[in-house]
Amino acid sequence: MVNMQVIDWDLAVSTGVRLVRPGPQVSREEARHAVGELRRLSREAEGHVQEFARIDGAAEPEEATVVDRPGWIRANVEGFRVVLEPLTDRVNARRDQIPAIVGAVGSRVTGVEVGAVLAFLASRVLGQYELFLPPDPSGRAPTGRLTLVAPNIVHTERELRVSPRDFRLWVCLHEETHRVQFTGVPWLREYVRGQMTEFLLASDLDLGTMLERLRAASDAVADAIKGGQGNLIDAIQTPEQKEILDRLTAVMTLVEGHGDYVMDAVGPSVVPSVADIRAKFQHRREGGSRFDRTLRRLLGIDLKMKQYAEGSAFVRKVVDEVGIDGFNRVWGSPTTLPDHEEIKNPERWISRVVRAPELPPVSDSNGSHGSNGTSGTSGVDGTDAPGGPPSGGA
């Protein structure tokens, strides 16, 4: 029996590539220079990040993969296929319960929807650290890949009227922080993946429930168009998924906030115009047309902007109170991660983790322990849009 596709991935790619807006006008020489400089600056940024954050990442700095907008769409479809594999397997195990016509039409409709969303995001994301990649020819799953979207970086630096070199390095500092987080804290990637798998498998797959979720999604769209706070993520969740998403949101808020904190903290020493860039970039994040704001709210992008702010405030407060080594205790194990309430109240996390008696090593849900590869005193004894899905863009 032929396996059922949850999403028509080929259609998602073709739809996204067809709908995405073209990038800025640049000469062949300008494009070549931008790509070369981004690759060079990504290597430079990794050294700055490791020295400041005191986390040992990959053994050798690697060049970023630099793509255009269609390339970003194709890369993210590959990642989605990997992330959604557990759900696809579950659907196929129950395919006898789903009418063939419903499955065929549903996968194509979803493919078009995914493609349209990716087309919207592909003109906005500056870069991301891709956590989930298909296996290589030997069957080994890569640890991750740092991707920079050159047309969007060039477009944004022109729009903001900032120094191209400074802006490019500033973006690289954020994205390289994510690479250092996930290569320097070995358990973190599998923890995030485990939470995402748990979230997907908590889905209701019976037809009646799915139709009910679709109606809720329709109501969310109508609410957002009228200026309300509805979004698709909240609309289609089960109660169990809401609990899992709280954990995922907490860890991603930490990861994104740490990236924002590092890019600004390192910035003054290597990016002379960092203050001007940050002010202009923050204004850009908060702007946009009514249509753009509606889409951002629907797709949960506003939530990501909130993650940057809350996460950065958490990191800044903790570092101010207990220093970078004290903050790095956050990477000890899943039990030392802040929860949603601790993100909002850093003193609670400091009291629980930094000022508490020494915690014994704790195995995470995947069986790995709290060794994290961090350097100095922030190792095993107590020590993770700019970034998109899974680690996203700016």
C-alpha positions in Angstrom: 0.0 0.0 0.0 1.3 3.5 -0.9 2.1 5.7 2.0 -0.1 8.7 2.6 1.6 12.2 2.5 0.5 14.6 5.2 1.9 17.4 3.1 2.6 17.4 -0.7 6.2 18.6 -0.2 6.9 19.0 -3.9 3.9 21.2 -4.2 5.0 23.2 -1.2 8.3 23.9 -2.8 6.9 24.8 -6.2 4.2 27.1 -4.6 6.8 28.8 -2.4 9.3 29.4 -5.2 6.5 30.7 -7.5 5.1 33.1 -4.9 8.2 34.5 -3.3 9.1 38.0 -4.2 12.4 38.6 -6.1 15.3 39.9 -4.1 16.9 43.4 -4.4 18.6 44.4 -7.7 22.4 43.7 -7.4 25.1 43.3 -9.9 26.9 40.0 -10.3 30.0 41.5 -8.7 28.0 42.8 -5.7 26.3 39.4 -5.2 29.7 37.6 -5.3 31.2 40.1 -2.8 28.2 39.8 -0.4 28.3 36.0 -0.5 32.1 35.9 0.1 31.9 38.4 2.9 29.1 36.6 4.7 31.0 33.3 4.6 34.1 35.0 6.0 32.3 36.9 8.7 30.4 33.8 9.8 33.8 32.2 10.6 35.0 35.4 12.4 31.8 35.6 14.4 32.2 32.1 15.8 35.4 33.0 17.5 34.0 36.2 19.0 30.9 34.3 20.3 32.9 31.4 21.8 35.2 33.7 23.6 32.4 35.9 25.0 29.9 33.2 25.8 32.5 30.7 27.2 30.9 27.8 25.4 33.1 25.5 23.3 31.2 24.9 20.0 32.3 23.0 16.9 36.0 22.2 16.9 36.7 24.2 13.7 34.7 27.3 12.6 32.7 26.5 9.6 31.5 28.8 6.8 27.8 29.5 6.7 25.7 28.2 3.8 24.6 31.3 1.9 21.4 31.0 -0.1 18.8 33.0 -2.0 15.1 33.1 -1.2 14.1 30.0 -3.2 17.1 28.2 -1.7 15.8 29.0 1.8 12.4 27.6 0.9 13.9 24.4 -0.3 16.1 24.0 2.8 13.2 24.6 5.1 11.0 22.0 3.3 13.8 19.5 3.9 13.8 20.4 7.6 10.0 20.2 7.9 10.1 16.7 6.4 12.5 15.6 9.0 10.6 17.2 11.9 7.2 15.9 10.8 8.4 12.3 10.2 6.9 11.0 13.4 3.5 12.5 12.5 3.7 11.1 9.0 4.5 7.7 10.3 1.5 7.9 12.7 -0.8 9.0 9.9 0.3 6.1 7.7 -0.3 3.7 10.5 -3.9 4.9 10.6 -4.4 5.5 6.9 -7.3 3.0 6.7 -9.4 5.3 8.8 -8.9 8.2 6.5 -10.8 8.2 3.1 -8.3 8.3 0.2 -9.8 11.3 -1.4 -9.6 13.2 1.9 -5.9 12.3 2.3 -5.0 13.2 -1.3 -6.8 16.5 -1.4 -5.7 17.4 2.1 -2.0 16.9 1.4 -2.2 19.1 -1.7 -4.2 21.9 0.1 -1.6 21.7 3.0 1.2 21.8 0.5 -0.1 25.0 -1.1 -0.6 26.5 2.4 2.9 25.6 3.5 4.4 27.0 0.3 2.5 30.3 0.7 3.7 30.7 4.3 7.3 29.9 3.3 7.1 32.5 0.5 6.0 35.1 3.0 8.8 34.2 5.4 11.5 33.8 2.7 11.7 37.6 2.1 12.0 38.3 5.8 14.4 35.8 7.4 18.0 37.0 7.6 19.4 33.7 8.7 18.9 30.6 10.9 20.6 27.6 12.4 18.9 24.6 10.9 18.7 21.9 13.6 17.0 19.2 11.6 18.5 18.0 8.4 18.0 14.8 6.3 20.6 12.1 6.7 23.7 12.2 4.5 24.4 9.3 2.1 26.0 7.3 4.9 22.8 7.6 6.9 24.3 9.9 9.5 22.2 12.8 10.6 24.1 16.1 10.4 24.3 18.1 13.6 23.0 21.3 12.0 23.7 24.0 9.4 24.0 27.7 9.6 22.2 29.4 6.7 22.3 33.1 5.8 19.8 34.6 3.2 22.0 37.0 1.3 19.2 38.9 -0.6 17.4 39.7 2.6 20.5 40.8 4.4 21.4 43.1 1.5 17.8 44.4 1.3 17.7 45.2 5.1 21.1 46.9 5.3 20.0 49.1 2.4 16.6 49.8 3.9 18.2 50.7 7.3 21.0 52.7 5.7 23.7 51.1 7.8 27.2 49.9 7.2 27.0 46.7 5.2 30.0 45.1 6.8 28.9 46.0 10.3 25.3 44.8 9.7 26.5 41.5 8.2 28.8 40.7 11.1 26.1 41.7 13.6 23.7 39.2 12.0 26.4 36.5 11.9 27.0 37.1 15.7 23.4 36.2 16.4 23.2 33.1 14.2 26.7 31.9 15.2 25.5 32.0 18.9 22.8 29.5 17.9 25.5 27.2 16.3 27.6 27.5 19.4 24.6 26.7 21.7 23.6 23.6 19.8 27.1 22.2 19.2 28.5 23.2 22.6 25.6 21.8 24.6 25.2 18.2 23.3 21.9 17.4 24.9 20.1 20.6 23.8 19.3 19.6 20.1 17.8 16.2 21.1 15.8 17.9 23.9 14.3 20.3 21.5 13.6 17.6 19.0 12.0 15.4 21.6 9.7 18.2 22.7 8.7 18.8 19.1 8.0 15.1 18.5 6.0 15.0 21.6 4.0 18.0 20.5 3.3 16.5 17.1 2.2 13.1 18.5 -0.2 14.8 20.8 -2.3 15.8 17.8 -5.8 14.6 17.4 -6.0 12.8 14.1 -9.7 11.7 14.0 -11.6 13.5 11.3 -14.2 15.1 13.5 -11.5 16.7 15.8 -9.5 17.9 12.7 -12.6 19.6 11.3 -13.2 21.3 14.7 -9.6 22.5 14.7 -10.0 23.9 11.2 -13.1 25.8 12.3 -11.1 27.3 15.2 -8.3 28.2 12.7 -10.9 30.0 10.6 -12.1 31.9 13.6 -8.5 32.9 14.4 -8.0 34.3 10.9 -11.2 36.3 11.2 -10.2 37.6 14.6 -6.8 38.7 13.4 -8.2 40.5 10.4 -10.4 42.4 12.7 -7.4 43.4 14.8 -7.7 40.8 17.5 -5.0 38.7 19.0 -6.0 35.3 17.5 -3.3 33.2 16.0 -3.2 29.8 14.2 -0.9 28.2 16.7 -3.3 28.7 19.6 -6.3 27.7 17.5 -5.1 24.2 16.4 -3.6 23.0 19.7 -4.9 20.3 22.0 -4.8 21.0 25.7 -1.8 18.5 26.0 0.0 20.4 23.3 -0.4 23.7 25.1 1.6 22.3 28.0 4.4 21.0 25.7 4.4 24.3 23.8 5.0 26.1 27.1 8.2 24.1 27.5 9.3 24.6 23.9 8.5 28.3 24.1 10.6 28.6 27.3 13.7 27.0 25.8 13.4 28.9 22.5 12.9 32.1 24.4 16.2 31.4 26.2 18.0 30.5 23.0 16.8 33.5 21.0 17.3 35.9 23.9 20.8 34.6 24.4 21.5 35.2 20.7 20.2 38.7 21.0 22.2 39.4 24.2 25.4 38.1 22.7 25.1 40.0 19.4 24.7 43.2 21.3 27.3 42.5 24.1 30.0 41.4 21.6 29.0 44.1 19.1 30.7 47.3 20.5 34.1 45.7 20.3 33.8 44.4 16.7 30.8 46.3 15.2 31.5 50.0 15.6 28.0 51.1 14.6 26.1 48.5 16.7 24.0 51.0 18.6 22.7 52.6 15.4 22.0 49.2 13.9 20.1 48.0 16.9 17.9 51.1 17.2 17.0 51.0 13.5 16.5 47.2 13.4 14.2 47.3 16.5 12.1 50.0 14.8 11.9 47.8 11.7 10.8 44.8 13.8 7.9 46.8 15.3 6.7 48.3 12.0 5.0 47.1 8.9 1.7 47.5 7.2 -1.7 46.4 8.6 -1.6 43.4 6.4 2.0 42.5 7.4 1.1 42.8 11.1 -1.9 40.6 10.7 0.1 37.9 9.0 2.8 38.1 11.6 0.2 37.7 14.4 -1.5 34.8 12.6 1.8 32.9 12.0 3.1 33.5 15.5 5.9 35.7 14.3 4.9 38.3 16.9 5.5 35.6 19.5 9.0 35.3 18.2 9.6 39.0 18.6 8.4 38.7 22.2 10.8 35.8 22.7 13.7 38.1 21.7 12.7 40.7 24.2 11.9 38.5 27.2 14.8 36.1 26.6 17.3 38.9 26.3 16.0 40.6 29.4 16.3 37.2 31.3 19.9 36.7 30.2 20.9 40.3 30.9 19.4 40.2 34.4 21.1 36.9 35.3 24.5 37.9 33.9 24.3 41.2 35.8 23.5 39.3 39.0 25.8 36.2 38.8 28.1 36.7 35.8 28.5 34.8 32.6 29.7 31.6 34.5 26.7 31.7 36.7 24.4 32.1 33.7 26.0 29.2 32.0 24.7 26.9 34.6 21.5 27.0 32.5 23.2 24.5 30.1 23.7 21.8 32.8 20.7 19.6 31.8 17.0 20.0 31.0 16.3 20.5 34.7 18.4 23.7 34.8 16.5 25.3 31.9 14.2 28.1 33.0 10.5 27.5 32.8 8.0 30.1 31.4 7.5 31.8 34.7 11.3 31.9 35.5 11.9 33.6 32.2 9.7 36.4 33.4 11.2 36.4 36.9 14.9 35.6 36.6 15.4 35.8 40.4 13.4 32.6 40.7 15.7 30.8 38.4 18.8 32.2 40.1 17.5 31.0 43.5 16.6 27.5 42.1 19.7 26.8 40.1 22.6 29.1 40.9 22.1 29.7 44.6 20.7 26.2 45.4 22.9 23.3 46.6 24.8 21.5 43.9 22.4 19.4 41.7 23.3 15.8 40.8 23.6 15.0 37.1 20.2 14.3 35.6 19.4 12.2 32.6 17.2 13.9 30.0 14.3 12.2 28.2 16.8 10.9 25.6 19.1 9.3 28.2 21.9 11.8 27.9 23.5 13.5 30.9 24.2 17.1 31.8 27.7 17.3 30.3 27.6 20.3 28.0 31.1 21.0 26.7 31.3 24.5 28.1 34.6 25.9 29.2 36.1 27.4 32.3 34.1 26.9 35.5 30.8 26.7 33.7 31.1 23.0 32.7 29.4 19.9 34.1 29.4 21.4 37.6 26.6 23.7 36.9 26.3 25.0 33.7 21.4 27.9 25.1 15.0 35.5 12.9 18.5 36.8 13.5 16.9 33.2 14.1 13.1 30.7 12.3 11.7 27.3 12.3 13.2 25.6 14.1 15.7 28.4 14.8 14.5 31.1 12.8 14.9 34.5 11.3 14.7 38.1 12.0 
